[in-house]
Amino acid sequence: MTNRKRLAQACGVVALIGCVIVAGADLLGVTLAHNIGPVAETISNVAAGGRYDWLEDAGLYSFVVAVLAVAGGISLWKVAGWDWVIGRILLAVLAGAVVAIAAYEAYNRPGGGPDLHLYFVGLLAVCFPLAVWLTSRGLTADPRAKWALRLFAAIWAVAAPPLYLMPTVEALARAGSPYS
């Protein structure tokens, strides 16, 4: 096995560990924050200046490491083409947006200032499916797998934005309650 292949595999392991850490941080955060429910609230609400916001931020930073590990790992594959290059750039932009989300206190701004959280989340909504679509050609030699990745990216691009606009389960329950 070549050093390049070993390094690419190590990047893959780092990426998987980073994803497990962020998922664990999210689950632990909503479990520990008694006023936050995993269905009724967003992860952003757990990180909104509460007692466990540091946990969500740490999870997000581990996700940044995961995304950068993916970008670094796939850059070792030496796949040519503009789509591959732009896909890797989009992964770096995605990582930057996640850093901005974690570092910028969107809901707890002592000096006021603009709420940029929504814009960063929108950037994620654009970068993620585009990066998947553009790198799909180089990720697999199997044409069916390539189109499965592209289908996933298309479904994500169409399905994710409406989820952001949906009211929470709690708000839906209150709207349908005679006691609201």
MARZA-915796 format. One record per residue: x, z, y of N, C-alpha, C in turn; residue in one letter. Coordinates in steps of 0.1 Angstrom, whole numbers, padded with zeros to 4 digits, always signed. Example, Ala and Ser with C-alpha at 12.3 -4.5 7.8 and 13.67 -1.06 7.14 Angstrom:
! residues 2
+0132+0078-0057+0123+0078-0045+0132+0078-0033a +0128+0071-0022+0137+0071-0011+0129+0079+0000s 
This chain:
! residues 180
+0008+0000-0012+0000+0000+0000+0009+0000+0012m +0006-0008+0022+0014-0010+0034+0011+0002+0044t +0020+0004+0053+0018+0015+0063+0006+0012+0072n +0004-0001+0075-0007-0005+0083-0021-0001+0076r -0021-0004+0063-0033-0001+0055-0035+0014+0054k -0025+0022+0052-0026+0037+0052-0030+0042+0065r -0025+0037+0076-0029+0041+0089-0044+0038+0092l -0048+0026+0088-0062+0022+0090-0071+0032+0082a -0067+0035+0070-0075+0044+0061-0075+0058+0068q -0064+0063+0073-0063+0076+0080-0073+0076+0092a -0073+0065+0099-0083+0064+0110-0097+0065+0105c -0100+0059+0094-0113+0060+0088-0117+0074+0084g -0107+0081+0079-0110+0095+0075-0112+0104+0087v -0104+0101+0098-0106+0109+0110-0120+0106+0116v -0124+0093+0115-0137+0089+0121-0148+0096+0113a -0147+0096+0100-0158+0103+0092-0158+0118+0095l -0147+0124+0096-0146+0139+0099-0152+0141+0113i -0149+0133+0123-0155+0135+0136-0170+0133+0136g -0175+0124+0128-0190+0123+0127-0196+0135+0120c -0190+0140+0110-0195+0152+0103-0195+0164+0113v -0184+0165+0121-0183+0176+0130-0194+0175+0141i -0197+0163+0147-0207+0162+0157-0221+0165+0151v -0223+0160+0139-0236+0163+0133-0238+0178+0130a -0227+0184+0125-0228+0199+0123-0230+0207+0136g -0223+0202+0147-0224+0209+0160-0238+0208+0165a -0244+0196+0163-0258+0194+0167-0268+0203+0160d -0266+0203+0147-0275+0211+0139-0273+0226+0141l -0261+0230+0143-0258+0244+0146-0263+0248+0160l -0262+0239+0169-0266+0241+0183-0281+0243+0184g -0289+0235+0177-0303+0236+0178-0308+0248+0170v -0300+0252+0160-0304+0264+0152-0301+0277+0160t -0290+0278+0166-0286+0290+0174-0294+0291+0187l -0297+0280+0193-0305+0281+0206-0320+0283+0202a -0324+0295+0203-0338+0298+0199-0349+0291+0206h -0347+0287+0218-0357+0281+0226-0357+0265+0224n -0348+0260+0216-0347+0246+0214-0351+0243+0200i -0359+0233+0198-0363+0229+0184-0357+0216+0181g -0353+0213+0168-0346+0201+0165-0355+0189+0166p -0368+0191+0166-0377+0179+0168-0383+0178+0182v -0386+0190+0188-0392+0190+0201-0383+0188+0212a -0370+0189+0210-0361+0188+0222-0349+0178+0218e -0342+0174+0228-0331+0165+0226-0318+0173+0225t -0308+0167+0220-0295+0174+0219-0290+0177+0233i -0293+0168+0243-0289+0170+0257-0295+0183+0262s -0307+0188+0257-0312+0200+0262-0304+0212+0257n -0299+0211+0245-0290+0221+0239-0278+0223+0248v -0272+0211+0252-0260+0211+0260-0263+0213+0275a -0275+0216+0279-0278+0217+0293-0275+0231+0299a -0263+0234+0299-0258+0247+0306-0263+0259+0299g -0267+0258+0287-0271+0270+0279-0260+0277+0273g -0264+0287+0265-0254+0296+0259-0245+0288+0249r -0250+0277+0243-0243+0270+0233-0239+0256+0237y -0238+0254+0250-0234+0241+0255-0220+0237+0251d -0211+0247+0250-0198+0244+0246-0197+0238+0232w -0207+0242+0223-0207+0237+0209-0211+0222+0209l -0221+0219+0217-0224+0205+0218-0213+0196+0224e -0207+0202+0235-0196+0194+0241-0184+0192+0231d -0181+0203+0223-0170+0201+0213-0174+0191+0203a -0187+0191+0199-0192+0180+0189-0190+0166+0195g -0194+0165+0208-0193+0152+0214-0178+0147+0215l -0169+0157+0219-0155+0153+0219-0150+0149+0205y -0155+0155+0195-0150+0151+0181-0156+0137+0178s -0168+0134+0184-0173+0121+0182-0165+0110+0189f -0160+0114+0201-0151+0105+0209-0139+0102+0200v -0133+0112+0194-0121+0110+0186-0125+0101+0174v -0137+0102+0169-0141+0094+0157-0142+0079+0162a -0149+0077+0173-0150+0063+0178-0137+0057+0181v -0128+0064+0187-0115+0059+0190-0107+0056+0178l -0109+0065+0167-0102+0062+0154-0107+0050+0148a -0120+0047+0150-0126+0034+0144-0120+0023+0152v -0119+0024+0165-0114+0013+0173-0099+0011+0170a -0092+0021+0168-0077+0020+0164-0076+0015+0150g -0084+0020+0141-0083+0015+0127-0086+0000+0126g -0097-0004+0132-0100-0018+0130-0091-0027+0138i -0084-0022+0148-0074-0030+0155-0062-0033+0146s -0060-0025+0136-0049-0027+0127-0052-0039+0117l -0064-0043+0116-0068-0054+0107-0064-0067+0112w -0061-0069+0124-0056-0082+0130-0066-0093+0127k -0079-0090+0130-0089-0101+0130-0089-0108+0143v -0088-0121+0143-0088-0129+0155-0102-0132+0160a -0103-0135+0173-0116-0139+0178-0121-0130+0190g -0127-0137+0199-0132-0130+0211-0142-0119+0208w -0151-0121+0197-0161-0112+0194-0154-0099+0189d -0144-0100+0182-0136-0088+0176-0130-0080+0188w -0124-0087+0197-0117-0081+0209-0128-0074+0217v -0139-0080+0220-0149-0074+0229-0155-0062+0221i -0157-0064+0208-0163-0052+0201-0154-0040+0201g -0141-0042+0201-0132-0031+0202-0132-0025+0216r -0133-0033+0226-0134-0028+0240-0147-0020+0241i -0157-0025+0236-0170-0018+0237-0169-0004+0230l -0162-0003+0219-0160+0010+0213-0153+0019+0223l -0143+0014+0230-0136+0023+0239-0145+0027+0251a -0153+0017+0256-0163+0020+0266-0173+0031+0261v -0177+0029+0249-0187+0039+0243-0180+0053+0243l -0168+0054+0239-0161+0066+0238-0160+0072+0252a -0157+0064+0262-0156+0069+0276-0170+0074+0281g -0180+0067+0277-0194+0072+0281-0197+0085+0275a -0193+0087+0262-0195+0100+0256-0187+0111+0262v -0175+0108+0266-0166+0118+0274-0173+0122+0287v -0178+0112+0294-0185+0114+0306-0198+0123+0304a -0205+0120+0293-0217+0128+0290-0213+0143+0288i -0203+0145+0280-0198+0158+0277-0192+0166+0289a -0185+0158+0297-0177+0165+0308-0186+0167+0320a -0196+0158+0322-0204+0159+0334-0216+0168+0331y -0217+0178+0339-0228+0188+0337-0241+0181+0343e -0247+0173+0335-0259+0166+0340-0270+0174+0344a -0272+0185+0338-0284+0194+0341-0280+0206+0348y -0267+0209+0350-0262+0221+0356-0252+0218+0366n -0256+0211+0377-0247+0207+0387-0248+0217+0399r -0238+0225+0400-0238+0236+0411-0239+0230+0425p -0233+0219+0427-0233+0213+0441-0244+0202+0442g -0253+0201+0433-0263+0191+0434-0257+0178+0428g -0256+0168+0435-0250+0156+0431-0259+0147+0422g -0255+0135+0420-0264+0126+0413-0265+0130+0398p -0276+0126+0392-0278+0128+0377-0274+0115+0370d -0262+0115+0365-0256+0103+0359-0259+0102+0344l -0264+0113+0339-0266+0114+0324-0274+0102+0319h -0285+0098+0325-0293+0087+0321-0285+0074+0320l -0277+0072+0330-0269+0060+0330-0259+0059+0319y -0253+0070+0316-0243+0071+0305-0250+0069+0292f -0262+0075+0290-0270+0072+0278-0274+0058+0277v -0277+0052+0288-0280+0037+0288-0268+0029+0284g -0257+0033+0288-0245+0026+0285-0242+0027+0270l -0245+0038+0264-0244+0040+0249-0254+0031+0242l -0266+0030+0247-0276+0021+0241-0272+0007+0241a -0264+0003+0251-0259-0011+0251-0247-0013+0242v -0237-0004+0244-0224-0006+0237-0225-0005+0222c -0233+0005+0217-0233+0007+0203-0238-0005+0195f -0250-0010+0197-0254-0022+0189-0246-0034+0192p -0241-0036+0204-0232-0048+0206-0219-0047+0199l -0213-0035+0199-0201-0033+0191-0202-0036+0177a -0213-0031+0171-0216-0033+0157-0218-0048+0154v -0226-0055+0163-0228-0069+0161-0215-0077+0162w -0208-0074+0172-0196-0082+0175-0184-0080+0164l -0184-0068+0159-0173-0066+0149-0178-0068+0135t -0190-0072+0133-0195-0073+0119-0188-0085+0112s -0184-0095+0119-0177-0106+0112-0164-0102+0105r -0157-0093+0112-0144-0088+0107-0145-0076+0098g -0156-0070+0097-0158-0058+0089-0160-0061+0074l -0164-0072+0071-0167-0076+0057-0166-0091+0055t -0162-0094+0043-0161-0108+0039-0174-0113+0033a -0183-0104+0029-0196-0107+0024-0206-0111+0035d -0211-0123+0035-0220-0128+0045-0233-0119+0045p -0237-0115+0034-0249-0106+0034-0247-0093+0041r -0235-0087+0038-0232-0074+0045-0231-0076+0060a -0225-0088+0064-0224-0090+0078-0237-0091+0085k -0246-0098+0078-0260-0099+0084-0268-0086+0083w -0265-0078+0073-0271-0065+0072-0266-0056+0084a -0253-0057+0088-0248-0050+0099-0255-0055+0112l -0257-0068+0113-0263-0074+0125-0278-0070+0126r -0284-0069+0114-0298-0065+0114-0299-0051+0119l -0290-0042+0114-0290-0028+0118-0288-0027+0133f -0279-0035+0138-0276-0035+0153-0288-0039+0161a -0295-0050+0156-0307-0055+0163-0318-0044+0162a -0320-0038+0151-0331-0028+0149-0328-0016+0159i -0315-0012+0159-0311-0001+0168-0314-0005+0182w -0310-0017+0186-0311-0021+0200-0326-0021+0204a -0335-0025+0195-0349-0025+0198-0356-0012+0197v -0352-0004+0187-0359+0009+0184-0354+0021+0192a -0341+0021+0196-0336+0032+0203-0342+0035+0217a -0343+0024+0225-0348+0027+0239-0362+0033+0239p -0372+0029+0231-0385+0036+0232-0384+0050+0228p -0375+0054+0219-0373+0068+0215-0370+0077+0227l -0362+0071+0236-0358+0079+0248-0370+0081+0258y -0380+0072+0257-0391+0073+0266-0403+0081+0260l -0402+0084+0247-0413+0091+0240-0413+0105+0245m -0425+0111+0246-0426+0125+0250-0422+0133+0238p -0418+0146+0240-0414+0154+0229-0427+0158+0221t -0424+0163+0209-0435+0168+0201-0443+0179+0207v -0436+0188+0214-0442+0199+0221-0451+0194+0232e -0447+0184+0240-0455+0178+0250-0468+0172+0244a -0466+0165+0233-0477+0159+0226-0487+0169+0222l -0482+0180+0216-0491+0191+0212-0499+0197+0223a -0492+0199+0234-0499+0205+0246-0509+0195+0251r -0506+0182+0251-0516+0172+0257-0528+0172+0248a -0527+0174+0235-0539+0174+0227-0545+0187+0225g -0540+0198+0231-0545+0211+0229-0556+0214+0240s -0567+0221+0235-0577+0225+0245-0572+0236+0254p -0561+0243+0251-0556+0254+0259-0545+0250+0269y -0543+0237+0270-0532+0233+0280-0538+0232+0294s 
